[in-house]
């Protein structure tokens, strides 16, 4: 039976966290946009202020960067593990 190394398990957990943040923030943002479309009276009701746009997009951006960074960290950890087999096995 093979178990994942502790550092790989931690990196996978972090990747799952960032992916969850990305999915949840996309769901919330889409829900707000759909609600705005359904309840608008004039076409200008869809427009949002810059501050609310930043607040709505910040979790998406953080989720994307966190997900990409965690993937790069896993790749670096796996590269290091493949070159130092005696330490990891």
DSSP file (Angstrom, degrees, kcal/mol; ACC not computed):
  #  RESIDUE AA STRUCTURE BP1 BP2  ACC     N-H-->O    O-->H-N    N-H-->O    O-->H-N    TCO  KAPPA ALPHA  PHI   PSI    X-CA   Y-CA   Z-CA
    1    1 A X              0   0    0      0, 0.0     2,-0.4     0, 0.0     0, 0.0   0.000 360.0 360.0 360.0 130.1    0.0    0.0    0.0
    2    2 A X        -     0   0    0      0, 0.0     2,-0.4     0, 0.0     0, 0.0  -0.880 360.0-164.5-107.3 134.2    1.4    3.4   -1.0
    3    3 A X        -     0   0    0     -2,-0.4     2,-0.1     1,-0.0     3,-0.1  -0.885  27.7-106.0-114.5 148.3    0.5    6.6    0.8
    4    4 A X        -     0   0    0     -2,-0.4     2,-0.0     1,-0.1     5,-0.0  -0.448  42.2-103.3 -69.9 144.4    1.0   10.1   -0.4
    5    5 A X     >  -     0   0    0     -2,-0.1     4,-2.4     1,-0.1     3,-0.3  -0.339  30.6-113.9 -64.9 149.9    3.9   12.0    1.2
    6    6 A X  H  > S+     0   0    0      1,-0.2     4,-2.3     2,-0.2     5,-0.2   0.867 115.8  51.7 -57.5 -39.8    2.8   14.6    3.9
    7    7 A X  H  > S+     0   0    0      1,-0.2     4,-2.2     2,-0.2    -1,-0.2   0.891 110.9  48.0 -66.9 -37.4    4.0   17.5    1.8
    8    8 A X  H  > S+     0   0    0     -3,-0.3     4,-2.5     2,-0.2    -2,-0.2   0.897 110.5  51.9 -68.1 -39.7    2.1   16.3   -1.3
    9    9 A X  H  X S+     0   0    0     -4,-2.4     4,-2.2     2,-0.2    -2,-0.2   0.909 110.3  48.6 -62.4 -42.0   -1.0   15.8    0.9
   10   10 A X  H  X S+     0   0    0     -4,-2.3     4,-2.3     2,-0.2    -2,-0.2   0.922 111.9  48.8 -63.3 -44.2   -0.8   19.3    2.2
   11   11 A X  H  X S+     0   0    0     -4,-2.2     4,-2.2     1,-0.2    -2,-0.2   0.880 110.9  50.4 -64.7 -37.8   -0.3   20.8   -1.3
   12   12 A X  H  X S+     0   0    0     -4,-2.5     4,-2.3     2,-0.2    -1,-0.2   0.887 109.5  51.2 -66.8 -38.5   -3.3   18.8   -2.6
   13   13 A X  H  X S+     0   0    0     -4,-2.2     4,-2.2     2,-0.2    -2,-0.2   0.912 110.4  48.9 -63.4 -42.3   -5.4   20.1    0.3
   14   14 A X  H  X S+     0   0    0     -4,-2.3     4,-2.5     2,-0.2    -2,-0.2   0.892 110.3  51.3 -64.7 -39.0   -4.4   23.7   -0.5
   15   15 A X  H  X S+     0   0    0     -4,-2.2     4,-2.4     1,-0.2    -2,-0.2   0.914 109.5  49.7 -64.6 -41.5   -5.2   23.1   -4.1
   16   16 A X  H  X S+     0   0    0     -4,-2.3     4,-2.3     2,-0.2    -2,-0.2   0.896 110.0  52.1 -62.9 -39.2   -8.7   21.8   -3.2
   17   17 A X  H  X S+     0   0    0     -4,-2.2     4,-2.5     2,-0.2    -2,-0.2   0.946 111.7  44.7 -61.4 -49.6   -9.2   24.8   -1.0
   18   18 A X  H  X S+     0   0    0     -4,-2.5     4,-2.3     1,-0.2    49,-0.2   0.870 113.1  51.0 -65.2 -36.5   -8.3   27.3   -3.7
   19   19 A X  H  X S+     0   0    0     -4,-2.4     4,-2.5     2,-0.2    -1,-0.2   0.892 110.0  50.1 -67.0 -38.6  -10.4   25.4   -6.2
   20   20 A X  H  X S+     0   0    0     -4,-2.3     4,-2.8     2,-0.2     5,-0.3   0.917 109.8  50.5 -63.6 -43.7  -13.4   25.5   -3.8
   21   21 A X  H  X S+     0   0    0     -4,-2.5     4,-2.5     1,-0.2     5,-0.2   0.923 111.9  48.7 -58.9 -44.4  -12.9   29.3   -3.3
   22   22 A X  H  X S+     0   0    0     -4,-2.3     4,-2.0    41,-0.2    -2,-0.2   0.925 113.4  45.9 -62.5 -45.9  -12.9   29.7   -7.1
   23   23 A X  H  X S+     0   0    0     -4,-2.5     4,-2.2     2,-0.2    -2,-0.2   0.923 114.9  46.4 -65.5 -44.5  -16.0   27.6   -7.6
   24   24 A X  H  X S+     0   0    0     -4,-2.8     4,-2.5     1,-0.2     5,-0.2   0.909 113.0  48.6 -66.1 -41.7  -18.0   29.2   -4.8
   25   25 A X  H  X S+     0   0    0     -4,-2.5     4,-2.5    -5,-0.3    -1,-0.2   0.872 111.6  50.3 -67.7 -35.2  -17.1   32.8   -5.8
   26   26 A X  H  X S+     0   0    0     -4,-2.0     4,-2.4    -5,-0.2    -1,-0.2   0.899 110.9  49.7 -66.7 -40.2  -18.0   32.0   -9.4
   27   27 A X  H  X S+     0   0    0     -4,-2.2     4,-2.2     2,-0.2    -2,-0.2   0.924 113.5  45.1 -63.2 -45.3  -21.4   30.6   -8.3
   28   28 A X  H  X S+     0   0    0     -4,-2.5     4,-2.4     2,-0.2    -2,-0.2   0.926 113.8  49.2 -65.1 -45.2  -22.1   33.7   -6.1
   29   29 A X  H  X S+     0   0    0     -4,-2.5     4,-2.2     1,-0.2    -2,-0.2   0.907 112.3  48.1 -62.3 -42.2  -21.0   36.1   -8.8
   30   30 A X  H  X S+     0   0    0     -4,-2.4     4,-2.6     2,-0.2    -1,-0.2   0.889 110.6  51.9 -65.2 -39.3  -23.2   34.3  -11.4
   31   31 A X  H  X S+     0   0    0     -4,-2.2     4,-2.5     2,-0.2    -2,-0.2   0.908 110.0  48.4 -63.9 -42.0  -26.1   34.3   -9.1
   32   32 A X  H  X S+     0   0    0     -4,-2.4     4,-2.3     2,-0.2    -2,-0.2   0.905 112.5  49.2 -64.3 -41.0  -25.8   38.1   -8.4
   33   33 A X  H  X S+     0   0    0     -4,-2.2     4,-2.2     2,-0.2    -2,-0.2   0.916 111.4  48.3 -65.6 -43.2  -25.6   38.7  -12.2
   34   34 A X  H  X S+     0   0    0     -4,-2.6     4,-2.4     2,-0.2    -2,-0.2   0.918 111.4  50.6 -62.9 -43.1  -28.6   36.6  -12.9
   35   35 A X  H  X S+     0   0    0     -4,-2.5     4,-2.0     1,-0.2    -2,-0.2   0.905 109.5  51.1 -61.1 -41.5  -30.6   38.4  -10.2
   36   36 A X  H  X S+     0   0    0     -4,-2.3     4,-0.7     1,-0.2    -1,-0.2   0.895 111.3  48.1 -63.1 -39.9  -29.5   41.7  -11.7
   37   37 A X  H  < S+     0   0    0     -4,-2.2     3,-0.4     1,-0.2    -2,-0.2   0.894 113.7  46.4 -67.3 -39.5  -30.7   40.7  -15.1
   38   38 A X  H  < S+     0   0    0     -4,-2.4    -2,-0.2     1,-0.2    -1,-0.2   0.810 118.6  39.8 -74.1 -29.4  -34.1   39.4  -13.8
   39   39 A X  H  < S+     0   0    0     -4,-2.0    -1,-0.2    -5,-0.2    -2,-0.2   0.370  84.8 121.8-103.3   4.7  -34.8   42.4  -11.7
   40   40 A X     <  -     0   0    0     -4,-0.7     3,-0.1    -3,-0.4    -3,-0.0  -0.406  36.6-174.7 -72.1 144.3  -33.6   45.2  -13.9
   41   41 A X  S    S+     0   0    0      1,-0.3     2,-0.3    -2,-0.1    -1,-0.2   0.744  76.0  19.4-101.9 -38.3  -36.1   47.9  -15.0
   42   42 A X  S >  S-     0   0    0      1,-0.0     3,-1.7     0, 0.0    -1,-0.3  -0.867  85.4-108.0-126.8 164.9  -33.8   49.7  -17.3
   43   43 A X  G >  S+     0   0    0     -2,-0.3     3,-1.0     1,-0.3     4,-0.4   0.770 115.2  64.0 -65.7 -24.0  -30.6   48.6  -19.1
   44   44 A X  G >  S+     0   0    0      1,-0.2     3,-0.6     2,-0.2    -1,-0.3   0.617  83.0  78.6 -76.1 -10.2  -28.5   50.9  -16.8
   45   45 A X  G <  S+     0   0    0     -3,-1.7    -1,-0.2     1,-0.2    -2,-0.2   0.741  86.5  60.4 -67.0 -21.8  -29.6   48.8  -13.8
   46   46 A X  G <  S+     0   0    0     -3,-1.0    -1,-0.2    -4,-0.3    -2,-0.2   0.806  83.2  97.7 -75.2 -29.2  -27.0   46.1  -14.8
   47   47 A X    <   -     0   0    0     -3,-0.6     2,-0.3    -4,-0.4    -3,-0.0  -0.333  59.9-161.8 -64.4 139.2  -24.1   48.5  -14.5
   48   48 A X        -     0   0    0      1,-0.0     2,-0.1    -2,-0.0    -2,-0.1  -0.836  21.0-102.8-120.7 158.9  -22.2   48.3  -11.2
   49   49 A X     >  -     0   0    0     -2,-0.3     4,-2.1     1,-0.1     5,-0.2  -0.377  33.8-112.0 -75.5 159.2  -19.8   50.7   -9.5
   50   50 A X  H  > S+     0   0    0      1,-0.2     4,-2.4     2,-0.2     5,-0.2   0.875 115.6  54.6 -60.6 -38.8  -16.1   50.0   -9.6
   51   51 A X  H  > S+     0   0    0      1,-0.2     4,-2.1     2,-0.2    -1,-0.2   0.908 110.0  45.0 -66.1 -40.6  -15.9   49.2   -5.9
   52   52 A X  H  > S+     0   0    0      2,-0.2     4,-2.1     1,-0.2    -1,-0.2   0.845 111.7  54.1 -71.5 -31.4  -18.7   46.5   -6.1
   53   53 A X  H  X S+     0   0    0     -4,-2.1     4,-2.2     2,-0.2    -2,-0.2   0.920 109.0  48.0 -64.9 -43.2  -17.0   45.1   -9.2
   54   54 A X  H  X S+     0   0    0     -4,-2.4     4,-2.1     1,-0.2    -2,-0.2   0.910 111.7  50.3 -63.3 -42.0  -13.7   44.8   -7.3
   55   55 A X  H  X S+     0   0    0     -4,-2.1     4,-0.6     1,-0.2    -1,-0.2   0.873 113.7  45.3 -64.5 -36.3  -15.5   43.1   -4.3
   56   56 A X  H  < S+     0   0    0     -4,-2.1     4,-0.4     1,-0.2    -1,-0.2   0.828 118.8  41.0 -76.6 -31.3  -17.2   40.7   -6.6
   57   57 A X  H  X S+     0   0    0     -4,-2.2     4,-2.4    -5,-0.2     5,-0.2   0.699  94.5  80.2 -91.0 -20.9  -14.1   39.8   -8.7
   58   58 A X  H  X S+     0   0    0     -4,-2.1     4,-2.8     1,-0.2     5,-0.2   0.908  92.5  48.9 -57.4 -47.3  -11.5   39.7   -5.9
   59   59 A X  H  X S+     0   0    0     -4,-0.6     4,-2.5     1,-0.2    -1,-0.2   0.890 111.6  51.4 -61.3 -36.0  -12.4   36.1   -4.7
   60   60 A X  H  > S+     0   0    0     -4,-0.4     4,-2.4     2,-0.2    -2,-0.2   0.945 112.0  45.5 -62.3 -47.0  -12.3   34.9   -8.3
   61   61 A X  H  X S+     0   0    0     -4,-2.4     4,-2.7     1,-0.2     5,-0.2   0.923 114.1  48.2 -63.8 -44.7   -8.8   36.4   -8.9
   62   62 A X  H  X S+     0   0    0     -4,-2.8     4,-2.7    -5,-0.2    -1,-0.2   0.904 111.8  50.9 -62.5 -40.4   -7.5   35.0   -5.6
   63   63 A X  H  X S+     0   0    0     -4,-2.5     4,-2.3    -5,-0.2    -2,-0.2   0.897 111.5  47.3 -63.6 -40.9   -8.9   31.6   -6.4
   64   64 A X  H  X S+     0   0    0     -4,-2.4     4,-2.5     2,-0.2     5,-0.2   0.952 115.5  43.8 -65.9 -49.5   -7.3   31.5   -9.8
   65   65 A X  H  X S+     0   0    0     -4,-2.7     4,-2.7     1,-0.2     5,-0.2   0.903 115.0  49.7 -63.8 -40.1   -3.9   32.7   -8.5
   66   66 A X  H  X S+     0   0    0     -4,-2.7     4,-2.3    -5,-0.2    -1,-0.2   0.902 111.9  48.4 -63.6 -40.9   -4.1   30.3   -5.6
   67   67 A X  H  X S+     0   0    0     -4,-2.3     4,-1.9   -49,-0.2    -2,-0.2   0.922 114.1  45.1 -65.9 -44.9   -5.0   27.4   -7.8
   68   68 A X  H  X S+     0   0    0     -4,-2.5     4,-2.3     2,-0.2    -2,-0.2   0.926 114.1  49.4 -65.0 -44.5   -2.2   28.1  -10.3
   69   69 A X  H  X S+     0   0    0     -4,-2.7     4,-2.3    -5,-0.2    -2,-0.2   0.898 110.3  50.4 -62.8 -40.0    0.3   28.6   -7.5
   70   70 A X  H  X S+     0   0    0     -4,-2.3     4,-2.2     2,-0.2    -1,-0.2   0.865 109.7  51.0 -68.8 -33.5   -0.7   25.4   -5.8
   71   71 A X  H  X S+     0   0    0     -4,-1.9     4,-2.3     2,-0.2    -2,-0.2   0.915 111.1  47.9 -66.4 -41.9   -0.3   23.4   -9.0
   72   72 A X  H  X S+     0   0    0     -4,-2.3     4,-2.4     2,-0.2    -2,-0.2   0.887 111.0  51.8 -65.4 -37.0    3.1   24.9   -9.6
   73   73 A X  H  X S+     0   0    0     -4,-2.3     4,-2.5     2,-0.2    -2,-0.2   0.906 109.8  48.9 -64.9 -41.5    4.0   24.0   -6.0
   74   74 A X  H  X S+     0   0    0     -4,-2.2     4,-2.6     2,-0.2    -2,-0.2   0.905 110.9  50.6 -64.1 -40.6    2.9   20.4   -6.5
   75   75 A X  H  X S+     0   0    0     -4,-2.3     4,-2.3     2,-0.2    -2,-0.2   0.921 112.0  47.1 -63.3 -42.9    4.9   20.2   -9.7
   76   76 A X  H  X S+     0   0    0     -4,-2.4     4,-2.4     2,-0.2    -2,-0.2   0.903 112.7  49.6 -65.1 -40.4    8.0   21.5   -8.0
   77   77 A X  H  X S+     0   0    0     -4,-2.5     4,-2.3     1,-0.2    -2,-0.2   0.905 112.4  47.1 -65.1 -41.5    7.5   19.1   -5.1
   78   78 A X  H  X S+     0   0    0     -4,-2.6     4,-2.2     2,-0.2    -2,-0.2   0.871 111.2  51.8 -69.1 -36.5    7.0   16.1   -7.4
   79   79 A X  H  X S+     0   0    0     -4,-2.3     4,-1.2     2,-0.2    -2,-0.2   0.928 112.2  46.0 -63.0 -45.1   10.1   17.2   -9.4
   80   80 A X  H  X S+     0   0    0     -4,-2.4     4,-1.0     1,-0.2     3,-0.2   0.892 112.6  51.0 -64.6 -39.4   12.2   17.3   -6.2
   81   81 A X  H  < S+     0   0    0     -4,-2.3     3,-0.3     1,-0.2     7,-0.3   0.873 106.8  53.5 -66.7 -36.4   10.7   14.0   -5.1
   82   82 A X  H  < S+     0   0    0     -4,-2.2     3,-0.4     1,-0.2    -1,-0.2   0.779 112.0  45.2 -71.5 -23.8   11.6   12.3   -8.4
   83   83 A X  H  < S+     0   0    0     -4,-1.2    -1,-0.2    -3,-0.2    -2,-0.2   0.611 117.3  44.0 -92.2 -12.7   15.2   13.4   -8.1
   84   84 A X    >X  +     0   0    0     -4,-1.0     4,-1.5    -3,-0.3     3,-1.1  -0.479  65.5 154.1-126.1  60.5   15.6   12.4   -4.4
   85   85 A X  H 3>  +     0   0    0     -3,-0.4     4,-2.3     1,-0.3    -1,-0.1   0.829  68.9  61.1 -61.9 -33.5   13.9    9.0   -4.3
   86   86 A X  H 34 S+     0   0    0      1,-0.2    -1,-0.3     2,-0.2    -2,-0.1   0.801 107.0  46.4 -66.9 -26.4   15.9    7.9   -1.3
   87   87 A X  H <4 S+     0   0    0     -3,-1.1    -1,-0.2     2,-0.1    -2,-0.2   0.870 119.2  38.7 -78.9 -38.3   14.5   10.7    0.8
   88   88 A X  H  <        0   0    0     -4,-1.5    -2,-0.2    -7,-0.3    -3,-0.1   0.695 360.0 360.0 -89.9 -20.5   10.9   10.2   -0.3
   89   89 A X     <        0   0    0     -4,-2.3    -1,-0.2    -5,-0.2    -3,-0.1   0.445 360.0 360.0-105.3 360.0   10.6    6.4   -0.4
